[in-house]
Amino acid sequence: MSPTTPPDATGAHPAGGRVGATYRVQVRPGFDLDTTAALTDYLAALGVTHLYSAPLLTATPGSAHGYDVVDHRAVNPELGGEAARVRLVRALSAAGLGLVVDIVPNHAGVARPAANPAWWDVLRRGRDSAYARWFDIDWDRGRLLLPVLADDPDALADLTVVDGELRYHEHRFPIADGTGGGSPAQVHDRQHYELVSWRRGDAELTYRRFFAVSDLAGLRVEDPEVFAATHAEVLRWVAAGEVDGIRVDHPDGLRDPADYLARLRAAAPGVWLVVEKILEYGEELPDWPVDGTTGYDALAPVCGLFVDPAAEGHFTALDARLTGRHTSWQDLTHRSKWEAATRLLAAELTRLAALVPEVEPAPARAALAELAACFPVYRGYPPHGARHLAVARAEAGRRRPELTGALDAVTRRLRDPADELARRFPQLTGAVMAKGVEDTAYYRWSRFVALNEVGGTPAHFGVTPAEFHRFAAARQARWPTSMTTLSTHDTKRGEDVRARLAVLAELPRRWAERVTAFTAAAPLPDPAFAHLLWQTAVGAWPIDRDRLHAYVTKAAREASVATSWADPDPAFEDALHAVVDRMYDDPALHAELTAFAAEITPAGWSNALGQKLVQLAMPGVPDTYQGTELWDNSLVDPDNRRPVDFAARRELLARLDAGWLPPVDADGAAKLLVVSRTLRLRREHPELFTGYRPVAAHGPAGAHAVAFDRGGALAVATRLPLGLARAGGWRDTSLELPVHEMTDLFTGRVYSDPRVPVADLLATLPVALLAPAESVEAAR
């Protein structure tokens, strides 16, 4: 890592050097690189050091996210191409900012073959293609299956030959040399690929995918030639000094993440390197040559800090009463992971089972699926992977004793890191965890949905201050430059939705009464999903009707209980949308929902400010996801990719800089104050954020304060605000300051006594950020 870059004469930091804080922008068609470049002055004023961009390489035409790269040689022309990238780099440099880019090594987009030159050549030439080894294809299983046809036995009748290509409606495919004569069906039968029903993809696909997405084909970046070709352009930017950081998407999909990251680090030794590695709660990041993760491991304990652990029993009882379900989280996730392994990822399971010829196919598949369903983390890595495999083997044997022989045979093979089965199995367990838990169980388990978030576990109900302090101190010691975040493009709910839902844990009986009335007024055939729906509604209210309709369709199909993506149930979905419409059209229900959301909103704002301050001030490199410097009631993507009103944010920031101290109200300016002042202090005085020491609040309400000293900067936040109010407020609770005279960055108040009453400190806002008085001026 480069040393901290000193400010120039204007106080701005030149581009390059230490990544101190990032701002994530979803660069996309419609918000291209030139539009992004126009934000640089705002981002500099906000206090970040680096723009953190969505992938920039050429993606499938029209891609809203950029993770389906089709050509690694150039910047996406729909973003403005190379010329626009250069203009962005210049704009960032002029504003004193640097650039962090997102790369996608695991897979490439193949939805539109003509857009991907390498894939097109593979389809045309088969195994003889120069790119045949680029993709993880099982060539021994015959023609390359492409699941694009309608689920109709006569679908091939719609094939045509046009301009030397095979066409199926809007889909275009190449024709191998010398195979173009005869009917379209005859031409198709001579190709290196076979077009099949979309339903056959999950069970019969002959290439590795990203999870269960057939439009994303796995890349073999373990091959030096593939690594070089797919990374050359980004590494050119690094060599030119135009990129200071790299975010690596989905390393768990790679054959050997450790080896890949070692090669990337060798190719880009000076960059800030973070990986989108999702750790289970309490799991440690392997000792890779990286600066840390993209922050999900910080999200869970930060958000949990504002959830009352004492409410767990109430919510367990409520969930059982509402749903009639007594299944544990562990059993529910086992079932959803088993379904993912045997249904969505059946093709991958078949490929693995073929590597165990000493075991009959059926028990081999069952043993592998059971081990994947019981695997306690996304995937194992040497040497600690053996421990996780042992846990999975013990649990699999307990659940399926009749598979003992097959489990033993398979496990013996998996213990040998040189075995091909052992190299491929971790790619399956990661996908099983992602599809079975993130994309299924999180929508089935509705006990308390604020906890249903990537990197967390709904079974861990809340985090005590002592637990958080242990986590933060360990992070400072081992991963001080790992990213922290509260929202990403993959989170299931926006950070402020979770903050408001955390309030429910402070009034479980009140929530039980309200949700019972809501579900009685607008019943739904699936009571578990109904509980998820009502929690989501009160957490995001008010929300546009169309957004909530879109959310419930996705959430119900992801849950795959009453309806699904493969087999939608029109009757259930009509009933679901009728409940949503009742929320808006039934005057009494609408009034009750609105009143309850308003009742919990002030405490939700307190939680939101608290968790934002903690995330921004704690050890790590804080990221702010686009738009979340104000209140954000986004739900799962694509809802969280909606356009951001940057003009409104500029206007509010200008008012703050003119001396306005905003109230905590609906416009969210109080959150912008917390974000901008914390980021500015970190940027201008990084020396105040070099350590970690818990600071205890002494007095009757001490448990409601979380405070820590980062080496000169002291962050203080309120937790469980309703309980605090019920107990009579802060009373004579106090904090000891680390130096004689300190200033609150948010209010400007100066404190010169060694012990400060918390009631005075938090009289205006539920949070405070204190720094030595001489350090404050530039940050305010």
N, C-alpha and C positions, 0 to 999 in steps of 0.2 A: 504494500500500500504506500502511496505517496504521502509525504508529510503534509500537514495542513498548509494551505496556500495563504499567505498574508494578504489582507485587502490592499487594493491600490489606493491612490490618493483620494478617490471619490468614495472609498469605503466599500466598493463592490469587490467581489472575489473574481479574479480572472478564471476563465474556463479551465477545467482540468484539475487534477489533484484529488484531494480527499472527498469522498462522497459523504456528505453530512446529513442530508435529508432529501427525499425524492417526492415528486408529484407525478402520479400516474395519469397519462392521457391515452384514451382509446383512439389513437389515430386510425382513421378509417375513411373510405370513400364518403364524402359528405362532411368530413372534418379532417382535411388532408394536412400535408406537412406545412404548407404556407399558412393555413389557418392556425396550426399549432405554433408556428413561428411568431404569430401576432400575440401570443400569450406570454412571451418571454418576460416582458416588463412586469406583468402582473405576478408571474411566478417569482421573480426576483424580489418584488415588494412583499410577497407573502412570506418569504424567508427560506425557501428551499435552496439547495445548492445544485440540484440536477433535475432535469426532465427525465422521466422514466416512461418510455414509449412502448406501445404495443408493437408487435413484429412489423418490420418495415420492408422485408423482401417480397417479391412478387407472389401474390396469393391468388386463389381461385377468383376469377372476375366476379365482383359484387360482394366479396367476403366482408362481413361486418366486423371480423375479429382479427384476421391475419394469421391464424394458426394453421391454415391450410396452404402452406407455401407450395408453389408449383414450379418456381424457378429461382434457385439460390444465387443466380449470377447478377441480379439487378434489383434495384428498389422498385417497389410496386408502382407501375405507371398510374394507377388509379389514386395514388397518394401524391402524385406530382413527379415521380421518378427521381433520378439522380440529381437533376438540377435543383429540385425542391429540397432534397436532403441537404445539399450544400448550403442553400439559403438558410435552412433551419440551423445548421451548425454555426453559421456566421451570426445569426440572430442570437443564439444562445451565448456565444462568445462575447458579443457586444453587451449583453445583459449580465455578464459575469457568471453564467451558468454552464454546466456540463451536461453530457448525455449518457443515459443508461438505456441500453437496447435489450429487447426481448428476443431470444432465438429459440428455434424449434428443432432440436436435433433428432427427435424420436420418429417423426413421421412426415409425410408429404401429402398434399392434396391431390386426389385422383378423381374427384367427382366429374370433372370435365377433362378427359384425357388429352384433348388437343391443346389445352393450356399448359400441360406439363410435358416438356419435350422428352425427358427421360422415360416417363411412364408410357408415352405414346410410342417410343421406339421399342420398349419392351413388349407392348401389345403387338406391334408390327413384326418383330423379329424373334420373339420368344427367347429361348435360352441363348440364342446366338447374338442377342443384343449386347452392345458394349455396356449397357446399364442393367443387365440382368442381375448382377450381384449387388446393385444398389438397394434393392428391395428384398425384404425377408419373405421370399416365396418358396413354397414347398413344391419344387418342380417335379418331384417323383410321383406326385398324385395326379398327373395328367395335365389337361389344359387349365389355364388360369381362369378361375370362376369369377365372373363379374355380376353381382346380384342387382341388376337394374331393371329387369322385366316386371311387368304387372303379374299379379298372382292369377294367371290365366293360362291354361294349357295351350291356347292358340296364340299366345303373345308373339311368338316368332313370326307369325303371319304379317305383323306390322313392320317387319324389317324392309328397308329399301337400300339400294346402292345409288349414291349420288356423288358426283365429282370424285370418283375413285375412293369413296369412303362408305363404310357400312353405317346406316342411320337407323335409329330406333326413336321415333318422335324427335325430341330435341337433343338426344344423345348421339355423339359422333365417335366412330371407332375406325382405326386404320385397317387396311387390307394388306396382307402379306404379298410380296412380289410373286406373280405367277398364279394367284388364287382368285382372280377377279371374275372368272367366267361362271355362267349358270345363274340360277335363281338366287335371290338374297339368302334364302335358307341354306342353299348349297355352298354359297360363299362363306357363310357363317361357320359351317361345319369344317372348313379347311383352315380356320384361323388358330393362332396359338392361345386364344382365349375362348371362353364359352359364356354367352349371356344367359343368365338363369334368373328365376323369380327372386325378387327381393327377400322373400321369406326363407330362401335357402342360405342366405348369407351367414347367419349366426351359426348354423350347423355344419356347413360344408365349405366355407371359404378356404382358399389355399394360400392366402398371404396373411401375415400378421398385421393387425390393425391397431389403431389407437382405441383402446377399450373395445367397444362394440360398434365403432363407427366405420363402416365399410368404405366411406369416402376418404379415409385417411389411412394410407398404407405405410407400414413400418419401414424405416430406413435402417440399413446396416452400417451405422457410423463406426462400428468396431473395425471396419475395413479402412485402412489408411487412405486409400484412394477416395472413398466416399466421404470421409471426414474432410479431406483437403478440398474437395470440390464443393461441398455444402457449407463450408466455413470461410472460404477464401474471401468473399466480399466483405463480410463483417470483420474479419481479421485485417483486411486492408484499411478499414476505418480506424481500427485500434492502432495500427502501425502509424497512421497519419496523425495520431493524437486527437482524433475527433470523437472518440468514445472512451469514457472513463469506467463504465460498468457494464456487465453482462448479466442478464437474468436468464437462466436455463430452464426451459419449460420441461416438465414431466420427465425427470431423469430416471424414475422408476421403470419406465418403459424400455430402457436401454438394456442391452445384453450384459454389459459390465460398466455400470455408472462410475465406479472408482477409476477404472482405466481411462474412460472417456474424459473425466474431469482432470485427470493428471495430464492428458494430452492438451486439453484446452488451456489449462494453467501454463503449460510450457509454451504454448503458442501466444498467450496473452499474459505474460507474467505480472504486469503492472496494474491490471484492471481489478476493480471491485467485482467479485464473482459470487453470485448467490443462486441457489437452486430451489426450484419449486418442489421441495421435498416435504411431503406431509407426514409429520410424526404423530404417532398415537400419544395420548396424554402421558407424559412422563418418559417417553422414549428419547434417547439421545441421538443426535446427528452423528453419523460415522465420521471418523477422523479423515475427512476428505480435504484436498487442497483448495478449499473455498472459504469465503468470508462468512457464510451462514446460509440460512434459508430465506424464503420470501415472506416469512412472518406469521404463518398460521400457528406456529407453536407459541407465539406471544399473544395472539388474538384470544385464545381460550382462557388463559389465566387472567388476562386483563378484564375481559367481559365477566368472567366468573367472580371477580372481586366485588362486583356490584349486585350479586345474587345472594340472597339469604339462604345459607345451607339448612337452616332450621325448618324451611318450608318443604323439604323433600317428602316427608311422610304425608303431608296434606295433599300434595300433587299426585303421589302414588295412589292414595285412596280415591281421589277425585277421578283419576284416569280409569281406575278399575270400575268405579260406579257408572261413569259415562259410557264406557265401551264394553263392560262385561269381560274385559280381558285381564288375565292374570299372568301373562307371559312376561318373562324377564327381558331386559334389553339384550342380554347375551344370547338367549334363545331366539329372539326375533332376528338379530343380526346373523346368527348362524343360518337360519332359514333363508334369509334374503341373499346371503353369500352363496349358499348352495344353489339357489335358483340361478344366480348370475353365472356360476361356474358351469352348470349343466344345460342352461338354455341360451343366454346371451353369448356366452363364450364357449359354446359347445365345439366349434371348429378348432379353437385353440386347445381344448381338452383332448380332442381326437389326435391332434398332432403330438401332444405329449405322450398319450397312451401308446402310440406307435413306437415310441422310444423304449418301451418296456416289454419286449416280445416274450420274456420269460413268464409273464403273467397274462392270463386270458384277458381279452379286450374289455369285457364288461367289468370285472373286478378292478382292473387297472384304472379304468375311467373313474369308477366309484371311489377308489382309494385316493387318487389325485384330487378329485373334487372335494372329498371330505377333508383332506389336509389343507386345501386352499380355504375352505369354509371355516376351519378351526385356526388358521394362521393368525396370531395375535396382532401383527403389524402389517403394513403394506407389503414389505418384503424384507428378507434377511440379507445381511452382508457379512462376509468373513471378517473377523472370526465369530462375531456375535450371532450370526445367523443360525448357528448350530443350536443355540439356546432357544430361539423361537421355533425352530423345527421340532425340538424335543417337546415343547409345550403343545404344538399342534398335534404331534403324534399321540401324546397322552390323551388329549381331549378327543381326537378322532377314534381312538380305541375305546374310550368310554361310551361314545355315542354309537359306534358301529362295531361291536365286538366280532361280528361275523366276518369282518374284513381283515382280521388280524394278520393272516398270511400275506395278503396283498399289501397291506400297510407296511409290514416289515420289509417286504421286498422292495417296495418303492422307496421307503425311508433310507434303506441301505444305499441305494443309488444317489439319493439326494444329499447324502453326507459327503460325497466325493465331489469337491468343487471343480474337478476336471471333467466330470461326466456331463455329456450334452444335456441330459435330463435336468441335472442340477443347475445348469446355466440358463435353461429356458423356464423352469418352474417359477422362479421369482417374477418373471414378466407376467405370469398368470396370476400370482397371488396379489400383486399390486392392482391389476385390473379387476379382480374379484372384489377386493376391498372397496375400490372406488365405485364400481357399479352396484355392489350389494349394499354398501353402507351409505355413502354420500348420496347416491342417486336413487336409492330405494328405501332403505330403513329410515332415513331421516324424514321421509314422507309418510311412513307407517307409524312411527313411534311419536305420539303427540302429547306425552305427559307434560312437557314443558319445553316448547319449541325454541325458546331463546338459546338453549344449549345445543340444538341440532345444527352444528356448524363445523365446517371443514377444520380439521386439526384439534377438535375437541371431542368430548364424549358425553352424551346425554346421561350416562350413568354417574358422572362426576358432578354433583349438584352444588355448585358454588365453590368459591375459593376464599379461604380466610386470609386476613392480612399477613399472618405469619407464613402461611404457605406461599403467598405471592412474593414476600421478601426473600425467601429461600430461593425461589425460582430466579428472581431478578439478580441476586448476588451471584448465583452460579453462571448466569448468562454473562454478567460483567467479567467474570473470571475466565470464561472459556470462549464465548462468542460475542465479544463487545461490538463487533461491526456487522452482526446479522441484522437483517431487516425486521422492523416491526410494522404491523398493520392492523387495522380494524375492519377494513372493507377491501375487497378485490372484485374483479369481474366474475369470480367463481363463488363468492359467498352467497349463502342461501337467503339471507336477509341483510339489509343495510344496518350499519352500526347503531343508528339511532332508533331503529325498530327494535333491535335487541335490548337497547338501553331502556326503552319504555316497557317492554315485556318483563324486564327484570323487576319492575315495580310490582308485578303480580305476586312475586314471591314474598312481598311484604304484606300482602292482604289476601292470603289464600282462601279464607272463608268468604270474603267479599267476591272474589273471582268465581268461586264455586257457585255462589248464588246467581251471579250475573250470567255465566255461561249456561247454567241449567235453564234459565229463563230464555236465553237466546235460542238454544237448541230446541226447546219446546215450541217456541213461536215459529221456527222455520226448520223443521226436522229434515234430516238427510239419512238415506239408507245405510250409510257407512258412518257410525258414530265416532270412530277414531279419527277419520278424516274431518268430520265436523268439528272436533275439538281443535285440530290444527287450523282449520279455516277461521274459526272465531278468534283464536289467538292472533293469527296473522292480521285479521281485520282490525282488531283493537290496537295492534302494534303499529300499523301503517296509516290509520285513519286520521284525517280524511284522505282518501285515495280515489283517483278517477275510476269510474265504473269499468271502463274498458281494460284498464290495467289489472284490476282484480279478477275480471273474467279470464284474461289471458293467463294470469298466475294460476288460478285454480285448475284450468285445463292441464297445464304442464304438471302441476304438483300431483294431481290425481292420476295422471298417466304414468308419472314416475313411480308412484306408490305401487302401481300394478296390482291393485286389489279388486276394485270394482270396475275399473277400466284400465286400458293400457295403450301404449303407442301402437303396438302390433294389432290389437283387437279392441278398438274403442267401443264402449257400450253407450249408444246414443241415449237410452232411457236414463241411465245413471247421470250422464253428463247434462242432460236436460234438467234433471232434478237438482244437480249441483248449481247450474246457472240460475235456476229459479230461486235458490236460496240467496245467491248474490244479488239478484234483482230485488228480492224482498228487503235487503238491507237499505236500498235506496228508495224503493217505491212504497213501502209500508210506513206510514207516518210515525206510528207509535214505535215500531222497531228501530227506525232510523233515529228517532229522538233518543231512545235508550242507548243505542250504540254510540251516538255522538256524545251524549252526556258522560258515559263511562270513560270513553277515550279522553275527554277533557279532564275528567277527575284524576286520571293517572299521568297526564302529560307533564305537569310541572315537575313531579318527581322524576319522570323520564328525562326531562331536560337536565336535571341535576346529575343523573347517572351519565348522560351523554357527555357533559362537560368533564366529569370526573374521569371517565374511561379515556377520553381524548387526551387530557393532560397526562395521565399516566402513560399512555402509549407513546406520546411525543417526547416525554422527559425521561423515560426509563432507558436502561442500557440498550444500545442498538442504533440502527439507522432508520429513522421513522419515515414511513411512506404515507402520503395523503392521497387517497383515491379521488379521482376527478369529481368535483362538486361537493365532497363531504366536508369542506370547510364551513358549510352551512348545514342546517338540519337536512337529513337525507332519509326519506322513507322508502327507499328502493327495496324491491324484492329480487328474487333470483333472475339471472339473465334470461332474456334480453332486457328486462326491466331496468337493470342497473347499468345499461349502456345508453340510456336516454340522453338526449342533448342537455348540456349544462348551460345555464344562463350566466356566462362570465361577466356580462355587462353589469348585472346586479351585484355581483361579487366585487367588481372593481369599485363601484359606487360606495358600497358599504365600507370597504377597506379605506377608501379616501376619507370617509367621515370619521372612522376610527383614528386615522393618522392626524386628523384635525383636532383631536382631543375629546371626541365623543365617548362617553362611557355608557354603553348600551345596557338596557334592562335584559333580563332573560325572558324573551318572549318569542312569538312565532316567527319573526324574521330571521332568527338565527345569528344575528350579529355578535351575540355573546360568544358563540362557538368560533366565529371568525377571529374574534379578539384573542381567544385562547390559542388558536392555531398559529396566528401570525406572530404573536409575542413570544411564544415558546420556540418556534422555529428561528426567529431572528436572534434570540439569545443564544441558541445552540450554534448558529452560524457565526455570530460575532465574537462569542466567548466560549469556544469549545473546551477550553481548560476548566470550565465550571462543570463539565459533564464527563469526568474521567474516572469516577469511582462510584460506589454505591454503599449507602449506609441507611438502614431503617431508622426512622425517627418516631419515637413513641409519643402519643398524645396522653397526657396525664390528667385524670379526672373521670367523672362519672360517665361521660360520653366518648371516652377514648376509643372504643371499638368502632365508632362511626367515622373515624378519620384514618386515612391512609396517607403516610407522609414518608418521604425519603430524601436524603441529601446526596446529590450526584458529585460532590466534590467542590461545593460552593453554591450551586443552585439547589434550592429546596422546593419540592413540589408537594402540595397538600390538596387532598380531594375528600369530598364527603361521600360516604357510602351508607346505604340503607336510610335514605332521608325521611321516609315515613316513620320508621321506628325511632329515629332521632326526635322528630316532632312529638310523637306520642310520649316520649320519655321526658319532655320538657325542654328540649333543645340542648345546646352545648353546656349551659350553666358555667361552672368554673373550670372546665377542661382547658388545658393550656399546652403549648408547644415551646420547646427550647430552641432558640435560633443558634446556628453555628458561628456567626460572627456578630459583632456589636451592632452594626447598623445595616439593615437590609431593606430593600424596596420591593413591593409587590408589582410585578410587571403589568398586571391587569388593571389595577386601580391607581397605581402611582403612590400609594400610601407608604410612608417610611416608618419602620419599626426600629427603635433603638434600645429597647429593653431586652435583656437576655431571655425572658420568658414572656410569651404573648398569649393572651386569651384567644382561643379559637373562635369564640363568638365575635370578637373584634376583627380577626383576620378574615373570616368568611361572612362578614355582615352584608357585603354587596353581592358577591358571587359565591357559589358553593365550592370554588377552587381558588387556589393562590399559587403563584410561582414567585419565589423570593430569591433575590440575588444581591450581592454586595452593592451598595448604592452607586459606587463609581463605575459599575459594569452595565448599568441599566439604560443609560440615555440612548445609545445607538440602537438598542433592541426595541425601544418604544416608539 
